[in-house]
Amino acid sequence: MRAERGNRAGPNGTLVIFSAGDFAFNLYWQAISLYLLFYYIDALALPPATAGLVFMIGAIWDGAADFLAGAAAERMRLSYRRLVGWGALPLGLTFVAMFSVPTGAAAFALATQMMFRTLYAFTNIPYAAWTTRVAQTSRDRSLVAGLRMGFGSAAGALVALLLPWLVTRTGSYGVASAILAVVAVPLLAIMAWRVPEPTPSAAPTQRLAIWSGLAVLARNRAFVVLNVASAAGGAATALTSQSVLYFFRYVLQDAPGGPRALAAMAVSSLVAVPLWTALARTRGARTAWLGAGVLALIVPAVFALTSSPGSTATAAFLLAMQAAFVGFALAAWTLLPDTVDWGEAQSGKRVEALAFGTYALMQKIALAGTGFAIGMIYQANGFVAGAVQGPASLYAIRWLMLAGPALLIAAMLAAVLAIPLRRDTMASLRRA
């Protein structure tokens, strides 16, 4: 590899600065994951099915935009760092617009969400693809994944606690989101300025057509199976986290406990990240993923046996689940760059940014389906925002948070077992 520009921070310092970009991205992403659907239903007073539909369309477009961003970067050889640096300010502005929608304006909510997701894709996908160049070995990639997860968890804790507090103090989601953007925009710009973008010393001169690149990815067994496992794990994570506010507010009658639980889940992530990182670096990311999946099946089974769980028991359940979810994400982000290298070794053709865009598309489709399912199932069971819920609605909220993720995690584990990458696979390929 050769660097596009010099950097005096040293290899580990560069990895830390680079990984800090995920703090900025997660100020945005955690706000969407934790509060956007809740904002649509409770603040904009959209019917749950309409809110779920708006969220689903936006998430599907998000995936399409991720794919287009990856395809453009792959085909046009666009600079990753320049896409991130120049996109930082427009991304922040559209984030604020997304949380500044008039009450009941579903079309406006969808339009601003799609604008934000488009800009997010054209900055975040280049940032993710940049990982394959910043970190060259599986151990370094595990370290970067761990650092990114740590920064992301810190952002998640901040958003979970700060956003509702800011909304209460300012009386506006728009002002609250602007404060988050003021932090994220300069952080992304500084990261893009400070971190070099190494390029392969023997970079391919021929640019693959998009369809040719997709054909290469389709024949990459490691990449395909990783996508299936990540989609199932991501959907399980979203189904749990997006149920938290409803479970606390309507099942436990403890509305303030919801944001506290989300913040505690982010802290749980911070604690769990070093443990999963150490396991992935010593025993391999696939082993770490399997361990996290087994934990995520045991915890809801125990919680389901609790007849009348209170806030404390529910919080303990969520902390344990979040610790497992971190293992899913860390392992997936460690293995994704390895699947790019593995595919190149198998086919002789390297598909980099397009692989990250396609991966993101698959994850966003899974997340879109999750948001839509929540809205439809809630409405089908008589959910009414802000009202006392009937038995059917309470039953749906409880079991959607327990049974749904368990089924998805079981499917995820089956896919993880089929991933052909082991701890020494990439080292063997490099020696060969």
PyMOL commands that set and color helices and strands:
alter all, ss='L'
color gray80, all
select helices_A, chain A and resi 11-43+48-76+80-98+106-134+138-170+173-194+210-218+221-241+244-251+257-283+285-304+311-347+353-380+391-417+425-431
alter helices_A, ss='H'
color red, helices_A
deselect
rebuild
show_as cartoon
